[in-house]
Amino acid sequence: MAAHQPRIGLAAEDFVAARLVADGWEVLDRRWRGASGELDLVVLRGGQLRFVEVKARATRDSLGLESIDERKQSRLVAAAEAWCDTHPSRGAELGFLVALVSLCPDGWIVEWLDDAID
C-alpha cells in the first residue's frame, strides 16, 4: 500500500470533498499550502468554516486520530491561522474536521471527527 499511498490519499481527498459538497458544504480551498503548512480542504457551510484533515488508511489499520500528533496539530493550527490571514472569515465559526477514510472492498468508508483539534 505504501507505493500507492499518494494516489490513495488524493482519491480519499476527492471522496471527502464530494461527500462534503453533497452535504451542503462549499469547498473554498483544496491542498492549500502556506509557509506554515498544508490544509487538505477548507470548507464553509452557513456560519461554519472547517479546516479538513483527511487521513486515508487501510481497513486493518487502527491508526486514525492518533496519527495526528501534537506536532501535526501545531502545523495544522499554524496553517489555518495563515489561511485566515489571507482570507476573510466572514465571521464564521472556525474549527477542524478530521475525516478518517478507509478503502474497503465495497468502496470508501469515512468517519468524521468534528472539532478534533483545539
N, C-alpha and C positions, 0 to 999 in steps of 0.2 A: 504494500500500500504506500510505502514511503516514496517510491519513484513517481507515483501518480498524485501525491498529496497536493501540489499546487493546482492541478486541474480539478481535483475533488473539492478543494477549498473554494475555487472560483464558482464551480457548479453549485455548491452549498450557498454561497452568497447570492447567486441568481435565484435559487429556490426561495430563500428567505425574503429577498426583495419582492418577488412575485406574491408571496403569501401576505406580506405587509400591505402591498398595494391592493390586493383583494379584500383586505380588512379595513380599507379606507385611509391608509397612511399615504402621504406624499413623500417620495424619495427626493431629498434635496441634494444629496451628495452620495457618491459611491467611491470607495477606495481613495478617500481624501487623504492627502499627505501634506504634512506641515513639518516644520523644524522639530517639533516636539514628538511627532509620531504619526501614526496612521489610524484612520477610522474606517471600518468596513462600510458602514451605512450611516447616514444621518437622515432621520425621517420625522415628519410632522403630521399630526392629526389633531384638529381642534386646537386646544391650547397646550398640547403636549409635544415637546421636542425630545426625541430619543437618539442617543448615540448607540449604535448597534454593533456589538462584537459577535461575530459568527465563528463558532468553533465546530469544525467538521470532525467526526470521529467514527471509528469502526463500531459496530453494534456491540462487540465484545469488550470494547474499551470503556472502562469505568471513569476515565478522566473526563471532566467537564468543567464545572466552575473551579475545581481545584487547579486546573491548568492556568487560570488567570491569577497568578501570584501577585504579591504586593508590588513588585517592580512593574509588572504589566499593568496593574491598576493605576499606578502613578503615571505611566506613559499615556494611558487612555485619558485620564483626567487632564493631563497637560495638553494633549491633542484637542480635547473638547474645548478647553479654555482658548486655545489658539484659534479654533474654528469660530468660536463665538466672537473673538476679537475682530474677525473679518466679515462676519455675517450678522445682520440684525436678528435678534432672537424673537422679536415680535411679542415680547412679554410672555413667552411660553414657559411652561413648567419644564425644567430640564431634568433629564435622567438617563440612566444607562439601561439598555436592554441586551441581555445575553441570549443568543439563540444557539442551543446545543443541537447540532444536526447529525443524525445517523443515517447512513445509507444501508438499507435493508433489502432483502431480495424483492420485496414488494414496492420499493421506492423509498423516498425520503421520509423521515420522521423528525419533527422538531419539538424541542422542549424549550419553553420561554421562561426566562427569569428576569422579571422587570425590577428595576431599582436594585440590581445585583451588586452595584459598586457605589460606595459612598462618595 
